[in-house]
């Protein structure tokens, strides 16, 4: 038996690259902590006490100030002209832009578009309809914008041409879900209308409309997966499958604890999308 008081044999190993792991961040250890005090020595800066820590030993000794949370710096501030917005979006002008350019604010009776730069300023020539509230905003395709409002959809092209799709008379849009290539709107008649961007950048309406049986209260659709033309599923009170032949009921299931229906596409019925643009100039 090895002497328990004796020294252990040295262990040797060869470090190797990480497998199935990716280094995201590092945080320096403050151990060992020799002493620490919790005080608020900066009452004009924060109401939260700070930790004053003497850490480390020898040449690695440090004195550290620890504060709860991250500092937030206000870069730009502007007063709104009127009212409190009920929805806010930011969007890019092009898909490959690094930063968002517009802030879109929806009010009960209109829409306000602000540009983001060294200052925040109201922008007039954007193609957005300012006389109605906005339900959804999306940078769509390579360089176009989309605005969904209660009475239609505006497809704003990069050259400032605007194509408009209007709802049928007597109907309004109550919910919308969008991504970079697809748009689904729910009408107050409990119908879903589906649009898809083709390879030419034209937004097309699919002729068949999905009757939901009751007014849609919410819609959600994921971004288009890389290398695909569309995302396959739309979620409302049901899980719906999106495809060129649109929607056909399949079977029932339970989703997130609520009874829903899984709707897929009838492969025996080939429904051709309308080649007319979803929006007319």
C-alpha positions as CSV (number, residue, x, y, z in Angstrom):
1,X,0.0,0.0,0.0
2,X,1.3,3.4,-0.9
3,X,2.3,5.6,2.0
4,X,-0.6,8.1,2.6
5,X,2.0,10.7,3.9
6,X,4.1,10.4,0.8
7,X,3.9,12.6,-2.3
8,X,1.6,11.6,-5.1
9,X,3.0,10.8,-8.5
10,X,3.0,13.6,-11.1
11,X,0.2,13.5,-13.6
12,X,1.1,14.4,-17.2
13,X,-1.3,15.2,-20.0
14,X,-1.3,16.9,-23.4
15,X,-3.8,19.7,-23.8
16,X,-5.9,19.4,-26.9
17,X,-8.4,21.6,-28.8
18,X,-12.0,21.8,-27.6
19,X,-14.5,19.3,-29.0
20,X,-18.2,20.2,-29.2
21,X,-17.4,23.4,-27.2
22,X,-16.9,27.0,-28.3
23,X,-15.2,29.6,-26.1
24,X,-17.7,32.5,-25.8
25,X,-16.3,34.6,-23.0
26,X,-13.8,34.6,-20.1
27,X,-14.1,36.0,-16.7
28,X,-11.0,36.6,-14.5
29,X,-11.2,35.0,-11.1
30,X,-11.0,37.2,-8.0
31,X,-10.0,34.4,-5.7
32,X,-8.6,34.3,-3.2
33,X,-10.5,37.2,-1.6
34,X,-8.5,38.4,1.4
35,X,-10.9,41.1,2.6
36,X,-14.0,42.8,1.3
37,X,-16.4,45.7,2.3
38,X,-19.9,46.4,1.1
39,X,-20.3,50.2,1.0
40,X,-22.0,52.9,-1.0
41,X,-19.2,55.4,-1.5
42,X,-20.9,56.8,-4.7
43,X,-24.4,57.9,-3.7
44,X,-24.6,60.4,-6.5
45,X,-24.0,57.7,-9.1
46,X,-26.1,54.8,-7.7
47,X,-28.3,53.8,-4.8
48,X,-26.9,50.3,-4.9
49,X,-23.9,49.5,-2.6
50,X,-20.6,48.5,-4.1
51,X,-18.2,45.7,-3.2
52,X,-14.7,46.7,-2.5
53,X,-12.5,43.7,-2.6
54,X,-8.8,43.0,-1.9
55,X,-8.0,39.9,-3.9
56,X,-5.1,37.7,-4.9
57,X,-1.7,37.1,-3.4
58,X,1.8,38.4,-4.1
59,X,2.4,39.8,-7.6
60,X,-1.3,39.0,-8.5
61,X,-2.7,41.1,-5.7
62,X,-5.5,43.5,-6.9
63,X,-8.0,45.9,-5.4
64,X,-11.3,45.7,-7.2
65,X,-14.6,47.6,-7.3
66,X,-17.6,45.4,-8.1
67,X,-20.9,46.9,-9.0
68,X,-24.2,45.1,-9.6
69,X,-25.4,45.1,-13.2
70,X,-24.0,46.7,-16.4
71,X,-23.5,50.3,-17.0
72,X,-26.0,51.9,-19.5
73,X,-25.0,54.9,-21.4
74,X,-27.6,57.1,-23.1
75,X,-26.4,58.2,-26.5
76,X,-29.5,59.9,-28.0
77,X,-32.7,61.2,-26.5
78,X,-35.6,62.8,-28.3
79,X,-39.2,63.9,-27.3
80,X,-42.1,62.3,-29.1
81,X,-44.4,64.8,-30.9
82,X,-47.6,63.5,-29.4
83,X,-49.1,60.6,-27.6
84,X,-47.6,57.3,-26.4
85,X,-46.9,54.7,-29.1
86,X,-48.5,51.3,-28.8
87,X,-45.8,49.5,-30.8
88,X,-42.2,50.1,-31.8
89,X,-39.9,48.5,-34.4
90,X,-36.4,49.1,-35.7
91,X,-35.4,48.0,-39.2
92,X,-32.6,48.0,-41.7
93,X,-32.8,49.3,-45.2
94,X,-30.8,46.4,-46.7
95,X,-30.4,42.8,-45.6
96,X,-26.6,43.2,-45.4
97,X,-26.7,46.4,-43.3
98,X,-24.9,46.1,-40.0
99,X,-27.2,48.5,-38.1
100,X,-30.8,49.5,-38.2
101,X,-31.7,52.8,-39.9
102,X,-35.4,53.4,-39.0
103,X,-37.4,53.5,-35.8
104,X,-41.0,53.0,-36.6
105,X,-43.6,54.1,-34.0
106,X,-47.3,53.1,-34.3
107,X,-49.9,55.3,-32.6
108,X,-53.7,54.8,-32.4
109,X,-54.2,57.1,-35.4
110,X,-51.0,57.1,-37.3
111,X,-47.4,56.1,-37.8
112,X,-44.1,58.0,-37.2
113,X,-40.8,57.1,-38.8
114,X,-37.5,58.3,-37.2
115,X,-34.0,57.9,-38.6
116,X,-31.1,56.8,-36.4
117,X,-27.8,58.7,-36.7
118,X,-25.9,61.1,-34.6
119,X,-29.4,62.4,-33.8
120,X,-32.8,60.9,-34.0
121,X,-34.9,62.9,-36.5
122,X,-38.4,62.5,-38.1
123,X,-38.2,61.2,-41.6
124,X,-40.9,62.0,-44.2
125,X,-39.8,60.4,-47.5
126,X,-39.8,56.7,-46.4
127,X,-42.7,55.2,-48.3
128,X,-44.5,54.3,-45.0
129,X,-48.2,55.3,-44.7
130,X,-48.3,57.8,-41.8
131,X,-52.1,58.3,-41.7
132,X,-52.8,54.8,-40.2
133,X,-51.4,52.7,-37.4
134,X,-48.9,50.0,-38.2
135,X,-49.3,46.3,-37.4
136,X,-46.0,45.0,-38.6
137,X,-42.7,46.3,-40.1
138,X,-40.2,44.1,-41.9
139,X,-37.0,44.4,-44.0
140,X,-37.9,42.0,-46.8
141,X,-35.8,40.6,-49.6
142,X,-32.4,42.2,-50.3
143,X,-33.4,45.9,-50.1
144,X,-37.1,46.4,-49.6
145,X,-39.3,47.3,-46.7
146,X,-42.8,46.1,-45.7
147,X,-45.5,47.9,-43.8
148,X,-48.7,46.1,-42.7
149,X,-51.5,48.4,-41.6
150,X,-55.3,47.6,-41.0
151,X,-56.4,48.3,-44.5
152,X,-53.5,46.8,-46.5
153,X,-49.8,46.1,-47.1
154,X,-47.2,48.4,-48.6
155,X,-44.2,46.9,-50.3
156,X,-41.6,49.7,-50.4
157,X,-38.9,49.1,-53.0
158,X,-35.3,50.5,-52.9
159,X,-36.1,53.0,-55.6
160,X,-39.0,54.4,-53.5
161,X,-41.6,52.8,-55.7
162,X,-44.4,51.5,-53.5
163,X,-46.7,48.5,-54.4
164,X,-49.9,48.4,-52.4
165,X,-52.2,45.5,-51.6
166,X,-55.6,46.5,-50.1
167,X,-57.9,44.3,-48.1
168,X,-61.4,43.5,-49.6
169,X,-64.1,46.0,-48.9
170,X,-65.6,45.7,-45.5
171,X,-62.6,43.8,-44.0
172,X,-59.5,44.8,-42.0
173,X,-56.3,43.2,-41.0
174,X,-56.2,42.3,-37.3
175,X,-52.9,40.4,-37.0
176,X,-49.7,39.9,-39.1
177,X,-46.6,37.7,-39.1
178,X,-43.6,38.4,-41.3
179,X,-40.1,37.3,-42.1
180,X,-37.6,38.2,-44.8
181,X,-39.5,36.3,-47.5
182,X,-43.1,35.6,-46.2
183,X,-46.1,37.5,-45.0
184,X,-49.3,36.2,-43.4
185,X,-52.1,38.5,-42.4
186,X,-55.3,37.6,-40.5
187,X,-58.5,39.4,-41.5
188,X,-61.4,40.2,-39.2
189,X,-63.4,37.7,-41.2
190,X,-61.3,34.9,-39.6
191,X,-59.3,34.3,-42.8
192,X,-55.6,34.0,-43.3
193,X,-54.0,35.5,-46.4
194,X,-50.5,34.3,-47.4
195,X,-47.9,36.1,-49.5
196,X,-44.4,35.0,-50.5
197,X,-41.5,36.8,-52.2
198,X,-40.4,35.2,-55.5
199,X,-36.9,35.1,-56.8
200,X,-37.5,38.4,-58.7
201,X,-38.3,40.2,-55.5
202,X,-42.0,40.3,-56.3
203,X,-44.5,39.8,-53.4
204,X,-47.2,37.4,-54.6
205,X,-50.5,36.6,-52.9
206,X,-51.6,32.9,-52.9
207,X,-55.1,32.6,-54.2
208,X,-56.5,30.2,-51.6
209,X,-57.3,31.7,-48.2
210,X,-57.4,29.7,-45.0
211,X,-60.7,30.0,-43.0
212,X,-59.9,29.7,-39.3
213,X,-63.4,29.6,-37.9
214,X,-62.8,32.3,-35.3
215,X,-61.0,35.7,-35.2
216,X,-57.2,35.2,-34.9
217,X,-55.7,36.8,-31.8
218,X,-52.0,36.1,-32.5
219,X,-49.7,35.0,-35.3
220,X,-46.0,34.0,-35.2
221,X,-43.6,32.8,-37.9
222,X,-39.9,32.0,-37.6
223,X,-37.2,33.4,-39.9
224,X,-36.4,31.6,-43.1
225,X,-33.8,28.9,-42.4
226,X,-30.5,29.4,-44.2
227,X,-30.5,27.9,-47.7
228,X,-34.3,27.7,-47.8
229,X,-37.0,29.8,-49.6
230,X,-39.5,29.7,-46.8
231,X,-40.0,28.7,-43.2
232,X,-42.3,25.7,-42.9
233,X,-44.6,26.6,-40.0
234,X,-46.9,29.3,-38.9
235,X,-48.2,29.4,-35.3
236,X,-51.5,30.9,-34.2
237,X,-54.1,29.1,-32.1
238,X,-53.1,26.2,-34.5
239,X,-49.8,25.0,-35.9
240,X,-50.0,25.5,-39.7
241,X,-47.7,24.2,-42.4
242,X,-46.8,26.6,-45.2
243,X,-46.2,25.4,-48.7
244,X,-47.0,26.3,-52.3
245,X,-50.2,24.4,-52.1
246,X,-51.1,26.4,-48.9
247,X,-53.0,24.9,-46.0
248,X,-55.2,21.7,-45.6
249,X,-56.3,20.3,-42.3
250,X,-54.6,17.0,-41.2
251,X,-54.9,15.9,-37.6
252,X,-55.1,17.2,-34.0
253,X,-52.3,17.4,-31.4
254,X,-51.4,19.3,-28.2
255,X,-49.0,22.2,-28.5
256,X,-47.8,24.1,-25.4
257,X,-50.5,22.5,-23.3
258,X,-53.4,23.8,-25.5
259,X,-55.4,21.8,-28.0
260,X,-54.5,22.8,-31.5
261,X,-54.7,21.4,-35.0
262,X,-51.8,20.5,-37.2
263,X,-52.4,21.8,-40.7
264,X,-50.3,20.7,-43.6
265,X,-50.5,21.0,-47.3
266,X,-52.5,18.8,-49.6
267,X,-49.9,17.4,-52.0
268,X,-52.7,16.2,-54.3
269,X,-53.9,19.7,-54.9
270,X,-51.5,22.0,-56.6
271,X,-52.6,25.6,-56.0
272,X,-50.7,28.1,-58.1
273,X,-49.8,31.4,-56.5
274,X,-51.2,34.5,-58.1
275,X,-48.6,36.0,-60.4
276,X,-50.1,39.4,-59.7
277,X,-48.1,41.3,-57.2
278,X,-49.5,41.5,-53.7
279,X,-49.2,45.2,-54.1
280,X,-50.2,47.4,-56.9
281,X,-48.5,50.7,-57.6
